[in-house]
């Protein structure tokens, strides 16, 4: 079984230069691959796969263009992975699973430095440091978080990324399968919403973290820093500001974004951990149409901040680790409109109706009624 671990690292100045150079080269190759295939499409020629592009790049393009020899100065595995990512993006586009691949922009993209274990001495991990190919030993800030190789854990691959001026490593570790006894408790249903993050059928309610005073204060501070960044761009045209000051302000905005995102992710992790600790035999959630909800300009910000997709992804991983069956109910299942008592479907139910009132006399909170219906759903698929 493979499990991922992500933590912050503290590279030296020389290692930072190496990381920045590798990530910049990977971003360039990714954009080059996207642009090259776009040009082939405009000419009416056949699409070039990632493998064919890699062979052409190494055997023809770089030898014929000596000014591009700097591409060979970074890890070949990282270059190959960036081409594979571009090929995957095109494959998803051809299958109508996503839009046409976008170019990665410096400072705004998620380009990463990929590494893989090729040698027995590669990817060794000790309590306070990690051996990364082409970088050597890199210090870890959170000591003891990543399993060490001395205990028999094997690191298969990983990536190094940069966020808000801080460096992070994510590694894929081969861990032994853990046998977990079957949970004998009753199953539960979870209704995700905007007013509250999650309403559980056992009566537990997890509130919306975005309403907390701490996040409101940070978002207010973020708006102020964003206005300052906008003014610096305006002053740059008039010669009253410099590019270096803009970069400093960008880091301030990125750090606030990163801090807000970490608070939301931490709240989701704690919520899922508390739900899983009850050891239910199964958990049922609804397959939400998040992309459709995002089209509503009045609710798009609230939907994005709730991070429904991340909640489902982390819940799925946690259920897998604890031997809990995760059931996914179809998005058209009338969990909110159906009466849990008599099964009658109230078609005229509005979003503003927070209390469900049925003709049979059943009165209950709308979201709690939905969680009960999800718990008792008989048509579902197992994640």
C-alpha positions in Angstrom: 0.0 0.0 0.0 1.3 3.5 -0.9 0.7 6.5 1.3 1.8 10.1 0.8 3.4 12.4 3.3 3.9 16.1 2.8 6.0 18.4 5.0 8.1 21.6 4.8 11.9 21.4 4.2 14.7 23.9 4.9 17.1 23.7 1.9 20.4 25.5 1.7 20.9 28.5 -0.6 22.6 26.3 -3.1 19.8 23.7 -3.0 17.2 26.5 -3.4 18.9 27.6 -6.6 18.9 24.0 -7.9 15.2 23.6 -7.0 14.2 26.9 -8.7 16.2 26.0 -11.8 14.6 22.6 -12.1 11.1 23.9 -11.5 11.6 26.7 -14.1 12.9 24.2 -16.7 10.0 21.8 -16.0 7.6 24.7 -16.5 9.3 25.7 -19.8 9.1 22.1 -21.1 5.5 21.7 -20.2 4.6 24.9 -22.0 6.8 23.9 -25.0 4.9 20.6 -25.2 1.5 22.2 -25.1 2.5 24.9 -27.7 4.1 22.3 -30.0 1.0 20.1 -30.1 -1.2 23.2 -30.6 0.9 24.1 -33.6 0.5 20.6 -35.0 -3.2 20.8 -34.5 -3.4 24.1 -36.4 -1.5 22.5 -39.3 -3.8 19.6 -39.3 -1.1 17.1 -38.3 -1.2 14.2 -35.9 -0.9 14.7 -32.1 2.5 13.9 -30.7 2.5 11.7 -27.5 4.6 12.4 -24.5 7.0 9.5 -25.3 7.5 10.6 -28.9 8.0 14.2 -27.8 10.7 13.2 -25.3 12.6 11.2 -28.0 12.4 14.1 -30.4 13.5 16.6 -27.7 16.6 14.7 -26.7 17.7 13.4 -30.1 16.8 16.2 -32.5 15.7 19.5 -30.9 18.4 20.0 -28.3 21.3 18.9 -30.6 20.1 21.2 -33.3 19.7 24.1 -30.9 22.9 24.5 -28.8 21.3 27.5 -27.0 18.8 25.1 -25.3 21.6 22.9 -23.8 20.6 24.2 -20.4 17.6 21.8 -20.4 20.1 19.0 -19.9 21.5 20.6 -16.7 18.5 19.4 -14.6 17.2 16.0 -13.7 16.0 14.0 -16.7 13.3 12.3 -14.6 11.8 15.7 -13.7 11.8 16.7 -17.4 10.1 13.5 -18.4 7.5 13.8 -15.7 6.5 17.4 -16.9 6.0 15.9 -20.4 3.9 13.1 -19.0 1.8 15.7 -17.1 1.2 17.6 -20.4 0.2 14.4 -22.2 -2.2 13.6 -19.3 -3.7 17.1 -19.6 -4.3 16.5 -23.4 -5.8 13.0 -22.7 -8.3 14.5 -20.3 -9.2 17.2 -22.8 -9.8 14.6 -25.6 -12.0 12.6 -23.2 -14.0 15.8 -22.5 -13.0 15.6 -18.8 -11.4 19.0 -18.7 -10.8 22.1 -20.7 -7.9 22.7 -23.1 -4.5 22.6 -21.2 -3.4 26.0 -20.0 0.2 27.3 -20.0 2.0 27.5 -16.7 2.9 31.0 -15.6 5.9 31.8 -13.4 4.7 32.5 -9.9 1.2 31.3 -10.5 1.5 27.7 -11.6 1.8 24.4 -9.7 5.0 23.3 -11.4 6.9 20.8 -9.2 10.3 19.1 -9.1 9.8 15.4 -9.5 12.2 12.8 -8.3 12.2 9.0 -8.1 14.3 6.3 -6.5 16.8 4.9 -9.0 19.6 3.9 -6.7 19.6 2.2 -3.3 21.1 5.3 -1.7 18.4 7.6 -3.1 15.4 8.8 -1.1 16.8 7.7 2.2 15.0 9.3 5.2 16.3 10.0 8.7 14.4 11.7 11.5 15.6 15.2 10.6 16.7 15.0 6.9 15.8 13.4 3.6 18.1 12.4 0.7 16.7 13.8 -2.6 18.4 12.9 -5.9 20.4 15.8 -7.5 20.0 17.7 -4.2 21.6 15.5 -1.6 20.5 15.7 2.1 17.8 18.2 2.8 16.8 19.2 6.3 13.1 18.6 7.3 11.4 21.1 9.6 8.9 18.7 11.1 11.2 16.1 12.5 10.0 12.5 12.6 6.9 13.1 10.4 8.1 11.1 7.4 8.7 7.4 8.2 12.5 6.6 8.3 14.1 4.0 6.1 15.8 2.4 9.2 12.3 1.2 10.2 11.9 -0.6 6.9 9.8 2.1 5.1 10.6 2.6 1.4 10.2 5.9 -0.4 9.2 5.3 -4.0 9.1 8.9 -5.4 8.2 12.4 -4.5 8.0 16.1 -5.6 9.4 19.4 -4.3 7.2 22.5 -4.6 7.3 26.1 -3.6 4.4 28.0 -2.0 4.6 31.6 -0.7 8.4 31.4 -0.6 8.4 28.2 1.4 9.7 24.8 0.2 7.7 21.6 0.6 8.4 17.9 -0.2 5.7 15.3 -0.8 6.9 11.7 -0.9 5.1 8.4 -1.7 5.9 5.7 0.8 5.3 2.0 0.6 3.6 1.0 3.9 2.5 -2.4 5.0 -1.2 -3.2 4.8 -2.9 -2.8 8.2 -5.6 -5.3 9.0 -8.6 -3.5 10.7 -11.4 -5.3 12.4 -14.9 -4.8 11.0 -16.7 -1.9 12.6 -19.9 -3.1 14.2 -21.5 0.4 14.8 -24.4 1.6 12.7 -23.7 3.5 9.5 -24.1 7.3 9.2 -25.0 9.8 6.5 -23.3 13.1 6.0 -25.0 16.1 4.3 -22.5 18.8 3.1 -23.8 22.3 2.9 -23.0 26.0 2.9 -24.6 27.1 6.1 -22.8 24.3 8.0 -19.9 22.3 6.6 -21.3 18.8 7.5 -24.5 17.6 9.2 -24.2 14.0 10.4 -27.2 11.7 11.0 -26.0 11.0 14.5 -26.9 14.5 15.5 -23.4 16.1 15.2 -23.1 19.3 13.3 -19.8 20.8 12.1 -20.0 24.5 11.5 -18.7 26.6 8.7 -15.2 27.6 9.5 -15.4 30.6 7.2 -17.7 32.3 9.7 -15.0 32.3 12.4 -13.6 35.6 13.6 -10.0 34.5 12.8 -10.7 33.8 9.2 -12.8 37.0 8.8 -9.8 39.0 10.1 -7.4 37.3 7.8 -9.6 37.8 4.7 -10.0 41.5 5.6 -6.2 41.7 5.9 -5.9 39.9 2.5 -8.2 42.4 0.8 -6.0 45.2 2.1 -2.8 43.6 0.9 -4.4 42.9 -2.5 -5.3 46.6 -2.9 -1.7 47.5 -2.1 -0.5 45.1 -4.8 -2.9 46.6 -7.3 -1.7 50.1 -6.5 1.9 49.1 -6.9 1.2 47.8 -10.5 -0.5 51.2 -11.2 2.5 53.1 -9.9 4.9 50.9 -11.9 3.5 52.4 -15.1 4.2 55.9 -13.8 7.7 55.0 -12.6 6.9 55.5 -8.9 7.2 51.8 -8.0 9.8 49.1 -8.7 9.5 45.4 -9.7 11.3 44.4 -6.5 8.6 46.1 -4.3 5.9 44.3 -6.3 7.6 40.9 -5.7 7.7 41.7 -1.9 4.0 42.6 -1.9 3.2 39.4 -3.9 4.9 37.3 -1.2 2.7 39.0 1.4 -0.5 38.1 -0.5 0.7 34.6 -1.1 1.5 34.0 2.5 -2.0 35.1 3.6 -3.6 32.9 0.9 -1.5 30.0 2.1 -2.4 30.6 5.8 -6.1 30.8 5.1 -6.0 27.6 3.0 -4.1 25.8 5.7 -6.7 26.7 8.3 -9.5 25.4 6.1 -7.7 22.2 5.3 -6.8 21.6 9.0 -10.5 22.1 10.0 -11.5 19.5 7.3 -8.9 17.0 8.6 -10.0 17.4 12.2 -13.7 17.0 11.2 -13.1 13.8 9.2 -10.9 12.4 12.0 -13.7 13.0 14.6 -16.3 11.4 12.3 -14.1 8.3 11.6 -13.3 7.9 15.3 -17.0 6.9 15.9 -16.2 3.7 13.9 -19.3 3.5 11.7 -19.8 0.5 9.5 -20.4 2.7 6.5 -20.5 6.4 5.6 -22.8 7.8 2.9 -22.4 11.1 1.2 -23.9 12.7 -1.9 -22.1 13.1 -5.3 -22.3 16.9 -5.4 -22.2 18.8 -8.7 -19.5 21.3 -7.5 -18.8 22.6 -11.0 -22.5 23.4 -11.5 -22.7 25.0 -8.1 -19.7 27.2 -9.0 -21.6 28.7 -11.9 -23.9 30.5 -9.5 -22.1 33.9 -9.0 -23.8 34.5 -5.7 -22.7 31.2 -4.2 -19.4 30.5 -6.0 -17.1 32.0 -3.4 -18.9 30.1 -0.6 -18.8 26.8 -2.5 -15.1 27.2 -3.3 -14.2 28.0 0.3 -16.0 24.9 1.7 -13.7 22.7 -0.4 -16.2 19.9 -1.0 -13.9 17.9 -3.3 -11.1 17.9 -0.9 -13.5 16.8 1.9 -14.5 13.8 -0.2 -11.0 12.9 -1.2 -9.7 13.0 2.3 -12.7 11.2 3.7 -12.2 8.4 1.1 -8.6 8.0 2.1 -9.5 7.9 5.8 -12.2 5.4 5.3 -9.8 3.2 3.3 -7.3 3.3 6.1 -9.9 2.4 8.8 -11.8 -0.3 6.8 -15.0 1.8 6.5 -17.2 1.5 3.5 -17.8 4.9 1.8 -21.0 5.0 -0.2 -21.7 7.6 -2.8 -25.3 8.5 -3.6 -26.2 9.8 -7.1 -26.5 13.6 -7.3 -30.1 13.4 -8.4 -31.1 11.5 -5.2 -33.8 13.7 -3.5 -32.2 13.6 -0.1 -33.4 17.1 0.9 -36.9 16.9 -0.7 -37.8 13.4 0.7 -39.6 13.0 4.0 -37.6 10.6 6.2 -40.8 9.5 8.0 -43.2 8.7 5.1 -41.0 8.9 2.0 -43.1 11.6 0.4 -41.1 13.9 -2.0 -41.8 17.6 -1.6 -41.1 19.1 -5.1 -41.8 22.7 -4.2 -39.1 22.8 -1.5 -37.1 26.0 -1.8 -33.5 26.7 -0.8 -34.7 29.2 1.8 -36.8 26.6 3.6 -34.5 25.6 6.4 -37.2 23.5 8.2 -38.7 20.5 6.5 -42.5 20.2 7.1 -44.4 17.3 5.7 -48.1 16.7 5.4 -47.8 13.6 7.6 -46.8 15.9 10.5 -43.1 15.3 10.3 -41.1 18.4 11.2 -37.3 18.4 11.1 -34.3 20.5 10.2 -33.8 20.4 6.4 -30.1 19.3 6.5 -30.6 16.8 9.3 -33.5 15.2 7.4 -31.2 14.9 4.3 -28.5 13.2 6.4 -31.0 10.7 7.6 -32.2 10.0 4.0 -28.5 9.5 2.9 -27.9 7.1 5.8 -30.9 4.9 4.7 -30.3 5.2 1.0 -30.4 1.8 -0.8 -29.1 2.9 -4.2 -25.5 3.9 -4.1 -22.0 3.0 -5.4 -19.0 2.1 -3.2 -16.0 4.5 -3.6 
